[in-house]
Amino acid sequence: MPGLVDVHTHFMPERVLHKVWAYFDGLGPLTSGIEWPITYREEEAERAALLRAFGVRAFTAMLYPHKPGMARWLNGWAAGFARRTPDCLHTSTFFPEPGAAAYVREALEHGTRVFKAHVQVGGYDPADEALDACWGLLAEAGAPVVVHCGSGPAPGRHTGPGPMARVLARHPRLRLIVAHLGMPEYEDFLDLAERYAEVRLDTTMAFTGFSERMAPFPRRALPRLAALGDRVLLGTDFPNIPYPYAHQLDALAELALGDDWLRAVCHDNAARLFGLPDTPEPPA
């Protein structure tokens, strides 16, 4: 295996990231009151170097707005980060606001390869008509979008499978990547992946000891996850994780779904999705 491809890592402006860390330190509602010590508080360059040392050959800069007027600014920062970090997949975001379709189109024209949406933090309905043109642009461009739409670690007004199911009904070709396997509504999001050929799931925090205490993955659903082996992607939430990076990899290996499944999840599926060099052909 050439290395790992991690589709769910967070790089964002330092003052924004420090506010995120302060939120986790403060045991806010989204942590369900559970202690969430951030393991990797290094400076930006050190964090990128750590990922490379872990064997990650490509990663993302998952960043997201929580209010109007923030997304375009974040996209500008992310474009600069992608220029100075060639192994980062250029990441952008959006928010339901006037002009969203225009800056999503602009981001695509400037080389964005993956988008991030956070329904829980943003507090918006992804099926809001204000976002319909954005989803249409992404579907047409074939641009993957990682969406935190599950209700973990705490439910939001528009989390759960229903809102994203309405989006997919209108845009069935959307390359949706469901963050955290849809935790805790795992089986509902497996339903969506089985229904729509372009829906994928990322493994972020799933199966780790931390998440299994809060929202255990139902073992009866493992055969369904195995059958979707070509559409499950490695995600970790680095650096915002309360355990060492390797624990996510160990947790996936301990599922014992086979070397082929593990290799596909940790590298091959995302490498094909993003057209990385030396990508193996999909299995027959």
Backbone as JSON, one array per atom type, in Angstrom:
{
  "sequence": "MPGLVDVHTHFMPERVLHKVWAYFDGLGPLTSGIEWPITYREEEAERAALLRAFGVRAFTAMLYPHKPGMARWLNGWAAGFARRTPDCLHTSTFFPEPGAAAYVREALEHGTRVFKAHVQVGGYDPADEALDACWGLLAEAGAPVVVHCGSGPAPGRHTGPGPMARVLARHPRLRLIVAHLGMPEYEDFLDLAERYAEVRLDTTMAFTGFSERMAPFPRRALPRLAALGDRVLLGTDFPNIPYPYAHQLDALAELALGDDWLRAVCHDNAARLFGLPDTPEPPA",
  "N": [[0.85, -1.18, 0.0], [0.67, 2.2, -0.91], [0.44, 4.17, 1.03], [-1.53, 6.07, 3.38], [-4.76, 7.55, 2.83], [-6.41, 10.17, 4.09], [-9.5, 11.37, 4.53], [-10.67, 13.12, 6.26], [-9.47, 15.37, 7.91], [-8.55, 18.18, 9.91], [-7.67, 21.36, 9.06], [-7.4, 24.76, 9.51], [-7.8, 28.38, 9.78], [-5.6, 29.57, 12.32], [-6.63, 30.97, 14.58], [-9.29, 30.28, 14.47], [-9.17, 27.5, 14.73], [-8.11, 27.33, 17.32], [-10.25, 28.28, 18.77], [-12.05, 26.22, 18.34], [-10.71, 24.18, 19.72], [-10.83, 25.26, 22.29], [-13.54, 25.08, 22.71], [-13.93, 22.28, 22.85], [-12.35, 21.81, 25.09], [-13.91, 23.04, 26.98], [-16.06, 21.37, 27.48], [-18.56, 21.49, 26.01], [-22.02, 21.47, 24.76], [-21.89, 19.86, 22.44], [-20.04, 17.95, 23.04], [-21.3, 16.33, 24.71], [-20.81, 16.61, 27.4], [-18.62, 15.06, 27.93], [-15.21, 14.49, 28.66], [-12.78, 15.66, 26.39], [-9.93, 15.56, 25.45], [-7.62, 17.24, 23.39], [-5.36, 15.68, 21.31], [-3.32, 16.44, 19.52], [-1.89, 19.28, 19.52], [-0.08, 20.79, 18.13], [1.7, 23.29, 16.15], [0.68, 24.46, 12.87], [2.45, 23.59, 10.68], [3.85, 21.55, 11.94], [1.79, 19.78, 12.51], [1.03, 18.94, 9.93], [3.41, 17.7, 9.2], [3.43, 15.62, 11.01], [1.26, 14.03, 10.09], [2.36, 13.16, 7.65], [4.47, 11.68, 8.66], [3.03, 9.64, 9.82], [2.4, 8.21, 7.63], [0.55, 9.21, 5.85], [-0.47, 10.04, 2.69], [-2.12, 11.8, 1.39], [-4.39, 14.31, 2.41], [-7.05, 16.26, 3.97], [-8.47, 19.59, 4.42], [-10.61, 20.1, 6.4], [-12.91, 22.46, 6.99], [-15.31, 24.8, 8.27], [-18.17, 26.97, 8.27], [-20.03, 28.8, 10.79], [-21.8, 30.77, 10.62], [-23.41, 33.3, 8.55], [-21.48, 34.84, 5.9], [-18.99, 33.88, 6.49], [-17.99, 31.68, 5.09], [-16.85, 32.26, 2.53], [-14.54, 33.65, 3.26], [-13.18, 31.62, 4.71], [-12.75, 29.87, 2.58], [-10.94, 31.31, 1.05], [-8.71, 31.3, 2.75], [-8.24, 28.51, 2.79], [-7.54, 28.01, 0.15], [-5.02, 29.22, 0.01], [-3.69, 27.62, 1.88], [-3.74, 25.14, 0.56], [-2.07, 25.73, -1.6], [0.43, 26.02, -0.36], [0.72, 23.55, 0.69], [1.11, 20.86, -0.8], [0.29, 18.16, -0.59], [-2.16, 18.27, 0.52], [-5.56, 17.91, -0.16], [-7.27, 20.25, -1.9], [-9.62, 22.05, -0.18], [-12.94, 23.27, 0.33], [-15.83, 25.16, 1.54], [-19.3, 25.91, 2.44], [-22.34, 27.82, 3.05], [-25.8, 28.3, 3.89], [-26.76, 31.0, 2.33], [-27.18, 34.19, 0.69], [-25.56, 34.29, -2.45], [-24.09, 31.98, -2.16], [-24.0, 29.91, -4.11], [-22.51, 31.19, -6.06], [-19.93, 31.52, -4.9], [-19.3, 28.85, -4.46], [-19.18, 27.9, -7.09], [-17.02, 29.44, -7.93], [-15.01, 28.42, -6.25], [-14.82, 25.8, -7.24], [-13.88, 26.38, -9.81], [-11.38, 27.28, -9.15], [-10.02, 25.06, -8.43], [-10.83, 23.49, -6.23], [-11.12, 20.37, -4.59], [-12.56, 18.91, -2.79], [-15.36, 19.33, -0.64], [-16.65, 20.62, 2.47], [-19.29, 20.29, 4.76], [-21.06, 21.17, 7.66], [-23.64, 20.27, 9.27], [-24.51, 20.13, 11.88], [-22.93, 21.96, 13.49], [-23.33, 24.28, 11.96], [-26.06, 24.57, 12.14], [-28.13, 24.43, 10.26], [-30.61, 23.45, 7.81], [-29.79, 21.02, 5.53], [-31.33, 20.6, 3.3], [-32.41, 23.0, 2.71], [-33.73, 25.44, 0.55], [-31.99, 27.46, -0.18], [-29.58, 26.24, -0.51], [-29.85, 24.58, -2.62], [-28.92, 25.1, -5.25], [-26.19, 24.95, -4.81], [-25.77, 22.23, -4.1], [-26.54, 21.16, -6.54], [-24.54, 22.15, -8.28], [-22.28, 20.84, -7.21], [-22.97, 18.15, -7.59], [-23.09, 18.05, -10.38], [-20.45, 18.67, -11.03], [-19.17, 16.51, -9.96], [-17.86, 16.66, -7.56], [-16.68, 15.61, -4.48], [-18.32, 15.8, -1.27], [-17.91, 16.15, 2.08], [-20.01, 15.57, 4.69], [-21.06, 16.37, 7.87], [-23.62, 14.98, 9.14], [-24.87, 13.21, 10.77], [-26.2, 12.55, 14.09], [-24.37, 12.52, 16.15], [-21.79, 13.94, 18.24], [-23.93, 14.87, 19.72], [-27.38, 15.52, 19.18], [-28.57, 17.76, 16.6], [-30.69, 20.43, 15.33], [-31.17, 19.76, 12.69], [-29.97, 17.36, 12.17], [-29.39, 13.83, 11.47], [-30.76, 11.24, 9.27], [-32.88, 12.11, 7.62], [-32.94, 14.9, 6.51], [-30.67, 14.87, 4.72], [-31.45, 12.8, 3.09], [-33.52, 13.99, 1.71], [-32.09, 15.86, 0.23], [-30.58, 14.14, -1.42], [-32.62, 12.93, -2.84], [-33.29, 14.92, -4.61], [-30.85, 15.33, -5.82], [-29.47, 12.9, -6.95], [-27.0, 12.07, -7.93], [-25.08, 13.17, -6.38], [-21.94, 13.27, -4.85], [-21.75, 12.33, -1.99], [-20.1, 12.16, 1.09], [-20.54, 10.66, 4.01], [-19.84, 11.77, 7.13], [-18.21, 10.24, 9.92], [-19.39, 7.76, 9.65], [-22.05, 8.32, 9.9], [-22.71, 8.38, 12.57], [-24.85, 8.61, 15.41], [-26.62, 7.21, 13.86], [-26.07, 4.9, 12.33], [-27.08, 2.68, 10.78], [-29.19, 3.78, 9.35], [-27.84, 5.54, 7.65], [-26.3, 3.72, 6.26], [-28.38, 2.62, 4.82], [-28.89, 4.73, 3.02], [-26.49, 4.75, 1.59], [-26.65, 2.28, 0.36], [-28.76, 2.74, -1.3], [-28.06, 4.83, -2.98], [-25.65, 5.15, -5.43], [-23.47, 6.86, -5.36], [-23.03, 7.6, -2.79], [-20.92, 7.7, -0.03], [-19.09, 6.66, 2.92], [-17.3, 7.92, 5.73], [-14.81, 6.86, 8.11], [-14.45, 8.27, 10.43], [-13.58, 8.44, 13.74], [-15.16, 6.26, 14.31], [-15.64, 3.06, 15.82], [-13.55, 3.36, 17.6], [-12.34, 3.2, 20.99], [-13.25, 5.39, 22.43], [-15.55, 6.33, 20.97], [-17.11, 4.05, 20.9], [-17.98, 3.83, 23.48], [-19.82, 5.89, 23.63], [-21.52, 5.72, 21.34], [-21.99, 2.9, 20.16], [-21.14, 0.95, 17.31], [-23.48, -1.07, 15.65], [-23.01, -4.49, 15.72], [-24.39, -6.23, 14.11], [-24.57, -4.92, 11.75], [-22.16, -5.04, 10.48], [-21.67, -6.87, 8.26], [-22.98, -5.45, 6.21], [-21.46, -3.14, 6.05], [-19.07, -4.27, 5.25], [-19.8, -5.16, 2.72], [-20.02, -2.79, 1.4], [-17.47, -2.11, 0.8], [-16.03, -0.79, -1.21], [-16.79, 1.81, -0.94], [-16.23, 2.97, 1.45], [-14.32, 5.16, 3.37], [-11.21, 6.12, 4.8], [-11.24, 8.2, 7.59], [-10.31, 10.48, 10.18], [-10.48, 12.74, 11.95], [-8.26, 14.07, 12.85], [-6.55, 17.01, 13.88], [-8.13, 16.83, 16.09], [-8.65, 14.85, 18.11], [-9.17, 12.58, 20.87], [-7.18, 10.69, 21.44], [-4.34, 8.67, 20.38], [-3.34, 8.85, 16.91], [-2.93, 6.36, 15.67], [-4.74, 4.71, 16.91], [-7.22, 4.81, 15.62], [-6.64, 3.39, 13.27], [-5.95, 0.89, 14.31], [-8.41, 0.19, 15.41], [-9.98, -0.2, 13.12], [-8.61, -2.31, 11.91], [-9.05, -4.29, 13.77], [-11.63, -5.06, 13.28], [-11.53, -7.13, 11.58], [-12.24, -7.54, 8.87], [-10.87, -8.25, 6.69], [-7.86, -8.11, 4.66], [-8.05, -6.99, 2.11], [-10.34, -5.37, 2.24], [-9.52, -3.57, 4.25], [-7.28, -2.37, 3.06], [-8.51, -1.12, 0.89], [-10.19, 0.72, 2.22], [-8.36, 2.29, 3.66], [-6.73, 3.37, 1.71], [-7.14, 2.8, -1.2], [-9.81, 3.37, -2.09], [-10.28, 6.16, -1.66], [-8.11, 7.12, -3.1], [-8.79, 6.46, -5.72], [-11.14, 7.96, -5.97], [-10.17, 10.57, -5.87], [-8.37, 10.58, -7.88], [-5.62, 10.04, -7.5], [-2.11, 9.55, -8.21], [-0.71, 6.35, -9.22], [-2.84, 4.71, -8.54], [-4.64, 1.81, -7.78], [-6.65, -0.32, -9.93], [-10.22, -0.72, -9.55], [-11.64, -3.57, -7.82], [-12.86, -6.45, -9.63]],
  "CA": [[0.0, 0.0, 0.0], [1.54, 3.38, -0.98], [0.27, 5.0, 2.21], [-2.91, 6.32, 3.78], [-5.46, 8.75, 2.38], [-7.31, 10.53, 5.18], [-10.41, 12.36, 3.95], [-11.32, 13.92, 7.3], [-8.54, 16.02, 8.82], [-8.93, 19.59, 10.07], [-6.75, 22.5, 9.03], [-8.18, 25.99, 9.37], [-7.05, 29.48, 10.38], [-5.2, 29.2, 13.67], [-7.52, 31.5, 15.63], [-10.53, 29.49, 14.42], [-8.88, 26.19, 15.31], [-7.95, 27.46, 18.76], [-11.6, 28.4, 19.33], [-12.59, 24.86, 18.34], [-10.08, 23.47, 20.83], [-11.37, 25.8, 23.53], [-14.88, 24.53, 22.86], [-13.8, 20.92, 23.35], [-11.83, 21.9, 26.45], [-14.96, 23.53, 27.87], [-17.13, 20.38, 27.63], [-19.8, 22.08, 25.53], [-23.11, 20.54, 24.45], [-21.56, 18.9, 21.38], [-19.22, 16.87, 23.59], [-22.17, 15.59, 25.65], [-20.24, 16.69, 28.73], [-17.54, 14.09, 28.07], [-13.89, 15.08, 28.46], [-12.33, 15.45, 25.01], [-8.6, 16.2, 25.37], [-7.06, 17.27, 22.04], [-4.06, 15.02, 21.37], [-2.29, 17.03, 18.67], [-2.04, 20.73, 19.57], [1.09, 21.39, 17.52], [1.48, 24.32, 15.14], [0.2, 23.94, 11.58], [3.46, 22.84, 9.93], [4.15, 20.33, 12.69], [0.68, 18.84, 12.33], [1.15, 18.35, 8.59], [4.56, 16.8, 9.22], [3.02, 14.42, 11.75], [0.48, 13.19, 9.19], [3.29, 12.51, 6.72], [5.21, 10.67, 9.42], [2.11, 8.52, 10.04], [2.23, 7.51, 6.35], [-0.57, 9.77, 5.1], [0.03, 10.65, 1.43], [-3.04, 12.87, 1.01], [-5.33, 14.61, 3.5], [-7.96, 17.36, 3.66], [-8.51, 20.72, 5.36], [-12.02, 20.24, 6.71], [-13.23, 23.7, 7.69], [-16.75, 24.99, 8.12], [-18.68, 28.2, 8.9], [-21.18, 28.66, 11.68], [-22.65, 31.95, 10.44], [-23.27, 33.88, 7.21], [-20.33, 35.69, 5.64], [-17.75, 33.25, 6.95], [-17.53, 30.62, 4.2], [-15.96, 32.77, 1.49], [-13.26, 33.93, 3.92], [-12.53, 30.33, 4.96], [-12.31, 29.32, 1.3], [-9.72, 32.02, 0.67], [-7.61, 30.75, 3.56], [-7.99, 27.13, 2.38], [-6.83, 28.04, -1.13], [-3.62, 29.49, 0.33], [-3.14, 26.43, 2.54], [-3.52, 24.12, -0.46], [-0.91, 26.12, -2.4], [1.67, 25.77, 0.37], [0.69, 22.18, 1.23], [0.68, 20.14, -2.0], [-0.35, 16.87, -0.31], [-3.53, 18.51, 1.0], [-6.6, 18.04, -1.18], [-7.85, 21.59, -1.77], [-10.93, 21.91, 0.46], [-13.75, 24.49, 0.5], [-17.05, 24.97, 2.3], [-20.4, 26.81, 2.06], [-23.35, 28.09, 4.07], [-27.03, 28.77, 3.23], [-26.76, 32.46, 2.35], [-27.12, 34.75, -0.66], [-24.23, 34.23, -3.07], [-23.39, 30.72, -1.89], [-23.74, 29.2, -5.36], [-21.46, 31.9, -6.79], [-18.59, 31.21, -4.39], [-19.04, 27.42, -4.7], [-18.7, 27.81, -8.48], [-15.68, 30.03, -7.95], [-14.1, 27.46, -5.62], [-14.6, 24.72, -8.2], [-13.05, 26.89, -10.9], [-10.03, 27.48, -8.64], [-9.36, 23.79, -8.15], [-11.27, 22.75, -5.04], [-11.3, 18.95, -4.88], [-13.5, 18.34, -1.83], [-16.06, 20.33, 0.16], [-17.07, 20.21, 3.8], [-20.48, 20.92, 5.32], [-21.27, 20.7, 9.03], [-25.04, 20.58, 9.56], [-24.68, 20.26, 13.32], [-22.37, 23.22, 13.94], [-23.96, 25.37, 11.23], [-27.44, 24.69, 12.58], [-29.01, 24.66, 9.12], [-31.19, 22.3, 7.12], [-29.1, 20.87, 4.24], [-32.32, 20.62, 2.23], [-32.85, 24.39, 2.54], [-33.7, 25.86, -0.86], [-30.84, 28.34, -0.39], [-28.43, 25.42, -0.84], [-30.15, 23.66, -3.71], [-28.02, 25.35, -6.38], [-24.85, 24.46, -4.43], [-25.75, 20.77, -4.27], [-26.59, 20.88, -7.97], [-23.2, 22.38, -8.84], [-21.38, 19.79, -6.75], [-23.35, 16.91, -8.26], [-22.71, 18.17, -11.78], [-18.99, 18.65, -11.12], [-18.64, 15.27, -9.39], [-16.99, 17.03, -6.45], [-17.12, 15.01, -3.21], [-18.59, 16.71, -0.16], [-17.98, 15.47, 3.38], [-21.06, 16.23, 5.47], [-21.39, 15.9, 9.21], [-25.08, 15.03, 9.16], [-25.36, 12.36, 11.84], [-26.56, 13.24, 15.33], [-23.34, 12.39, 17.16], [-22.0, 13.35, 19.57], [-25.19, 15.34, 20.28], [-28.25, 15.86, 18.05], [-28.88, 19.14, 16.27], [-32.04, 20.63, 14.8], [-31.32, 19.21, 11.35], [-29.15, 16.17, 11.99], [-30.13, 12.61, 11.18], [-30.79, 10.89, 7.85], [-33.97, 12.69, 6.85], [-32.6, 16.05, 5.68], [-29.78, 14.51, 3.6], [-32.23, 11.97, 2.16], [-34.25, 14.91, 0.84], [-31.1, 16.4, -0.71], [-30.24, 13.1, -2.38], [-33.77, 12.71, -3.72], [-33.21, 15.94, -5.65], [-29.53, 15.29, -6.48], [-29.05, 11.51, -6.71], [-25.61, 11.84, -8.35], [-24.2, 13.88, -5.46], [-20.9, 12.43, -4.23], [-21.82, 12.59, -0.57], [-19.33, 11.34, 2.03], [-21.16, 10.82, 5.32], [-18.8, 11.76, 8.16], [-18.39, 9.43, 11.14], [-20.33, 6.67, 9.31], [-23.39, 8.74, 10.28], [-22.87, 8.15, 14.01], [-25.1, 7.23, 15.81], [-27.65, 6.6, 13.0], [-25.25, 4.14, 11.38], [-27.84, 1.83, 9.85], [-29.96, 4.65, 8.47], [-26.95, 6.06, 6.6], [-26.01, 2.56, 5.41], [-29.51, 2.54, 3.89], [-28.68, 5.73, 1.95], [-25.38, 4.3, 0.75], [-27.12, 1.16, -0.45], [-29.75, 3.24, -2.24], [-27.44, 5.77, -3.93], [-24.34, 4.61, -5.78], [-22.39, 7.82, -5.12], [-22.9, 7.9, -1.36], [-19.83, 7.03, 0.66], [-19.05, 6.9, 4.36], [-15.94, 7.92, 6.28], [-14.71, 6.1, 9.36], [-13.97, 9.17, 11.48], [-13.81, 8.13, 15.15], [-15.96, 5.04, 14.48], [-15.02, 1.85, 16.34], [-12.56, 3.65, 18.63], [-12.86, 3.0, 22.34], [-13.96, 6.62, 22.82], [-16.87, 6.39, 20.36], [-17.88, 2.86, 21.25], [-18.64, 4.08, 24.77], [-20.93, 6.83, 23.42], [-22.43, 5.31, 20.28], [-21.39, 1.7, 19.58], [-21.61, 0.51, 16.0], [-24.16, -2.36, 15.83], [-22.24, -5.54, 15.06], [-25.21, -6.88, 13.09], [-24.44, -4.15, 10.51], [-20.83, -5.2, 9.9], [-21.7, -7.41, 6.9], [-23.38, -4.4, 5.26], [-20.29, -2.28, 5.9], [-18.11, -5.03, 4.45], [-20.28, -5.2, 1.33], [-19.79, -1.45, 0.83], [-16.03, -1.91, 0.97], [-15.46, 0.14, -2.2], [-17.3, 3.17, -0.7], [-15.89, 3.38, 2.81], [-13.06, 5.9, 3.28], [-10.57, 6.45, 6.06], [-11.29, 9.55, 8.15], [-9.85, 10.38, 11.56], [-10.71, 13.96, 12.73], [-6.99, 14.67, 13.25], [-5.88, 16.72, 15.15], [-9.09, 17.02, 17.18], [-9.02, 13.52, 18.61], [-8.73, 12.4, 22.24], [-6.37, 9.47, 21.51], [-3.33, 8.69, 19.32], [-3.82, 8.62, 15.54], [-2.9, 4.93, 15.33], [-5.87, 3.99, 17.5], [-8.25, 4.66, 14.58], [-6.23, 2.32, 12.37], [-6.08, -0.36, 15.06], [-9.84, -0.12, 15.56], [-10.45, -0.73, 11.84], [-7.99, -3.62, 11.7], [-9.65, -5.25, 14.7], [-12.92, -5.53, 12.76], [-11.22, -8.39, 10.9], [-13.01, -7.64, 7.63], [-9.98, -8.72, 5.63], [-6.83, -7.18, 4.2], [-8.51, -6.25, 0.92], [-11.25, -4.32, 2.73], [-8.75, -2.58, 4.99], [-6.46, -1.63, 2.09], [-9.41, -0.25, 0.13], [-10.65, 1.8, 3.09], [-7.26, 3.16, 4.09], [-6.04, 4.02, 0.59], [-7.53, 2.66, -2.6], [-11.1, 4.0, -2.43], [-10.1, 7.61, -1.77], [-7.15, 7.38, -4.18], [-9.55, 6.44, -6.97], [-12.09, 9.07, -5.96], [-9.48, 11.83, -6.11], [-7.48, 10.44, -9.01], [-4.22, 10.13, -7.09], [-1.26, 8.7, -9.03], [-0.44, 4.98, -8.77], [-4.06, 4.19, -7.94], [-5.01, 0.52, -8.38], [-7.98, -0.46, -10.5], [-11.17, -1.31, -8.61], [-11.81, -5.01, -8.0], [-13.91, -6.85, -10.57]],
  "C": [[0.9, 1.24, 0.0], [1.49, 4.26, 0.26], [-1.2, 5.15, 2.51], [-3.46, 7.54, 3.07], [-6.54, 9.03, 3.43], [-8.21, 11.66, 4.7], [-11.04, 13.28, 5.0], [-10.28, 14.39, 8.31], [-8.84, 17.52, 8.81], [-7.71, 20.51, 10.06], [-7.6, 23.72, 8.75], [-7.37, 27.13, 9.97], [-6.8, 29.23, 11.86], [-6.16, 29.73, 14.73], [-8.86, 30.77, 15.64], [-10.3, 28.13, 15.07], [-8.74, 26.27, 16.82], [-9.31, 27.64, 19.45], [-12.29, 27.02, 19.37], [-12.02, 24.07, 19.5], [-10.63, 23.96, 22.17], [-12.78, 25.27, 23.79], [-14.82, 23.12, 23.43], [-13.28, 20.92, 24.79], [-12.93, 22.26, 27.44], [-16.12, 22.58, 28.06], [-18.48, 20.98, 27.25], [-20.84, 21.03, 25.19], [-22.74, 19.49, 23.41], [-20.6, 17.82, 21.84], [-20.02, 15.99, 24.55], [-21.59, 15.58, 27.06], [-19.11, 15.73, 28.97], [-16.2, 14.78, 27.83], [-13.34, 14.67, 27.1], [-10.97, 16.12, 24.86], [-8.04, 16.1, 23.95], [-5.64, 16.72, 22.09], [-2.97, 15.8, 20.64], [-2.5, 18.55, 18.57], [-0.84, 21.46, 18.94], [0.71, 22.51, 16.54], [1.19, 23.67, 13.79], [1.23, 23.08, 10.86], [3.81, 21.53, 10.62], [3.03, 19.31, 12.54], [0.74, 18.17, 10.97], [2.31, 17.36, 8.55], [4.23, 15.51, 9.97], [2.22, 13.48, 10.85], [1.39, 12.45, 8.21], [4.06, 11.41, 7.42], [4.35, 9.44, 9.71], [1.9, 7.71, 8.76], [1.08, 8.02, 5.52], [-0.03, 10.48, 3.86], [-0.89, 11.75, 0.92], [-4.05, 13.04, 2.14], [-6.13, 15.85, 3.11], [-7.81, 18.48, 4.69], [-9.97, 21.0, 5.68], [-12.25, 21.48, 7.56], [-14.67, 24.07, 7.36], [-17.18, 26.26, 8.84], [-19.81, 27.88, 9.86], [-22.11, 29.86, 11.57], [-22.46, 32.47, 9.02], [-22.01, 34.74, 7.11], [-19.0, 35.09, 5.99], [-17.15, 32.3, 5.91], [-16.54, 31.14, 3.16], [-14.57, 33.07, 2.06], [-12.49, 32.64, 4.2], [-11.99, 29.74, 3.66], [-11.04, 30.01, 0.81], [-8.53, 31.52, 1.45], [-7.24, 29.34, 3.07], [-7.25, 27.07, 1.04], [-5.34, 28.3, -0.9], [-2.97, 28.29, 0.98], [-2.85, 25.34, 1.52], [-2.3, 24.44, -1.31], [0.4, 25.8, -1.68], [1.76, 24.36, 0.93], [0.22, 21.25, 0.11], [0.04, 18.77, -1.75], [-1.71, 17.02, 0.35], [-4.47, 18.64, -0.18], [-7.33, 19.36, -0.93], [-9.32, 21.47, -1.33], [-11.63, 23.27, 0.53], [-15.03, 24.14, 1.26], [-18.13, 25.93, 1.81], [-21.39, 26.9, 3.2], [-24.61, 28.57, 3.36], [-27.19, 30.27, 3.35], [-26.77, 32.96, 0.91], [-25.69, 34.7, -1.2], [-23.5, 32.93, -2.87], [-23.05, 29.98, -3.18], [-22.6, 29.86, -6.13], [-20.09, 31.54, -6.23], [-18.28, 29.71, -4.45], [-18.53, 27.22, -6.13], [-17.28, 28.34, -8.6], [-14.65, 29.07, -7.35], [-13.8, 26.29, -6.56], [-13.67, 25.17, -9.33], [-11.6, 27.07, -10.46], [-9.43, 26.19, -8.09], [-9.75, 23.07, -6.88], [-11.59, 21.3, -5.41], [-12.28, 18.27, -3.93], [-14.1, 19.48, -1.02], [-16.43, 19.73, 1.52], [-18.32, 20.98, 4.2], [-20.72, 20.32, 6.7], [-22.67, 21.14, 9.47], [-25.23, 20.86, 11.05], [-24.18, 21.61, 13.83], [-23.05, 24.41, 13.25], [-25.4, 25.59, 11.62], [-28.42, 24.94, 11.46], [-29.52, 23.34, 8.54], [-30.47, 22.15, 5.77], [-30.05, 20.87, 3.06], [-32.93, 22.0, 2.03], [-32.71, 24.79, 1.07], [-32.5, 26.75, -1.18], [-29.59, 27.55, -0.77], [-28.66, 24.56, -2.07], [-29.22, 23.86, -4.91], [-26.61, 24.86, -6.07], [-24.77, 22.95, -4.62], [-25.77, 20.41, -5.75], [-25.24, 21.07, -8.64], [-22.24, 21.26, -8.46], [-21.69, 18.47, -7.44], [-22.9, 16.93, -9.71], [-21.2, 18.07, -11.96], [-18.39, 17.33, -10.65], [-17.69, 15.53, -8.24], [-17.49, 16.39, -5.16], [-17.35, 16.07, -2.14], [-18.76, 15.88, 1.1], [-18.98, 16.24, 4.24], [-21.2, 15.58, 6.84], [-22.9, 16.07, 9.36], [-25.69, 14.07, 10.17], [-25.56, 13.15, 13.12], [-25.54, 13.07, 16.45], [-22.39, 13.57, 17.12], [-23.27, 13.84, 20.28], [-26.08, 15.78, 19.12], [-28.41, 17.36, 17.87], [-30.27, 19.23, 15.66], [-32.25, 19.93, 13.48], [-30.4, 18.02, 11.09], [-30.03, 14.93, 11.79], [-30.27, 12.4, 9.68], [-31.82, 11.63, 7.01], [-33.59, 13.86, 5.96], [-31.7, 15.7, 4.49], [-30.49, 13.59, 2.61], [-33.02, 12.86, 1.21], [-33.32, 15.56, -0.19], [-30.81, 15.37, -1.81], [-31.4, 12.79, -3.33], [-33.77, 13.7, -4.87], [-31.92, 15.87, -6.45], [-28.93, 13.9, -6.29], [-27.61, 11.22, -7.12], [-24.6, 12.54, -7.44], [-23.21, 12.91, -4.81], [-20.79, 12.8, -2.75], [-20.92, 11.62, 0.2], [-19.88, 11.63, 3.42], [-20.08, 10.7, 6.38], [-19.2, 10.85, 9.32], [-19.3, 8.23, 10.9], [-21.77, 7.03, 9.68], [-23.71, 8.55, 11.74], [-23.92, 9.11, 14.61], [-26.13, 6.51, 14.93], [-26.98, 5.76, 11.9], [-26.1, 3.41, 10.34], [-28.7, 2.66, 8.89], [-29.08, 5.19, 7.34], [-26.41, 4.93, 5.73], [-27.13, 2.38, 4.39], [-29.3, 3.5, 2.72], [-27.56, 5.29, 1.02], [-25.79, 3.14, -0.14], [-28.1, 1.62, -1.53], [-29.12, 4.1, -3.33], [-25.98, 5.39, -4.17], [-23.19, 5.56, -5.49], [-22.27, 8.23, -3.66], [-21.8, 7.04, -0.76], [-19.88, 7.37, 2.14], [-17.6, 6.99, 4.81], [-15.95, 7.38, 7.7], [-14.44, 6.96, 10.57], [-14.49, 8.82, 12.87], [-14.62, 6.85, 15.37], [-15.08, 3.89, 14.95], [-13.92, 2.11, 17.37], [-13.18, 3.42, 20.0], [-13.68, 4.18, 22.81], [-15.38, 6.62, 22.28], [-17.73, 5.19, 20.72], [-18.56, 3.02, 22.6], [-19.87, 4.97, 24.57], [-21.98, 6.28, 22.47], [-21.85, 4.08, 19.58], [-22.0, 1.36, 18.22], [-22.25, -0.87, 16.16], [-23.45, -3.46, 15.04], [-23.06, -6.28, 14.01], [-25.06, -6.19, 11.73], [-23.07, -4.31, 9.86], [-20.84, -5.85, 8.52], [-22.11, -6.37, 5.85], [-22.21, -3.45, 5.01], [-19.23, -2.98, 5.04], [-18.51, -5.03, 2.98], [-20.1, -3.86, 0.63], [-18.31, -1.1, 0.84], [-15.4, -0.99, -0.04], [-15.93, 1.57, -1.98], [-17.17, 3.59, 0.76], [-14.49, 3.97, 2.77], [-12.51, 6.17, 4.68], [-10.77, 7.94, 6.39], [-10.91, 9.43, 9.61], [-10.25, 11.53, 12.47], [-9.41, 14.55, 13.28], [-7.02, 16.17, 12.99], [-6.82, 16.68, 16.35], [-9.58, 15.71, 17.77], [-8.45, 13.32, 20.02], [-7.92, 11.12, 22.47], [-5.33, 9.55, 20.39], [-3.93, 8.31, 17.96], [-3.92, 7.12, 15.23], [-4.09, 4.16, 15.89], [-6.99, 3.81, 16.48], [-7.91, 3.5, 13.65], [-6.35, 0.96, 13.05], [-7.54, -0.79, 15.16], [-10.41, -0.7, 14.28], [-9.87, -2.12, 11.6], [-8.65, -4.69, 12.57], [-11.04, -5.71, 14.28], [-12.76, -6.84, 12.02], [-12.09, -8.6, 9.66], [-12.13, -7.99, 6.43], [-9.01, -7.65, 5.15], [-7.29, -6.37, 3.01], [-9.43, -5.11, 1.33], [-10.46, -3.21, 3.39], [-7.89, -1.74, 4.05], [-7.33, -0.66, 1.28], [-9.84, 0.95, 0.96], [-9.53, 2.79, 3.38], [-6.56, 3.87, 2.94], [-6.82, 3.99, -0.71], [-8.8, 3.41, -2.97], [-10.95, 5.51, -2.61], [-9.13, 7.96, -2.88], [-7.85, 7.38, -5.53], [-10.48, 7.64, -7.06], [-11.4, 10.37, -6.36], [-8.43, 11.74, -7.22], [-6.01, 10.6, -8.64], [-3.37, 9.21, -7.97], [-1.04, 7.33, -8.39], [-1.64, 4.38, -8.04], [-4.43, 2.86, -8.58], [-6.42, 0.55, -8.97], [-8.92, -1.05, -9.47], [-11.3, -2.81, -8.85], [-12.95, -5.32, -8.94], [-15.2, -7.12, -9.82]]
}
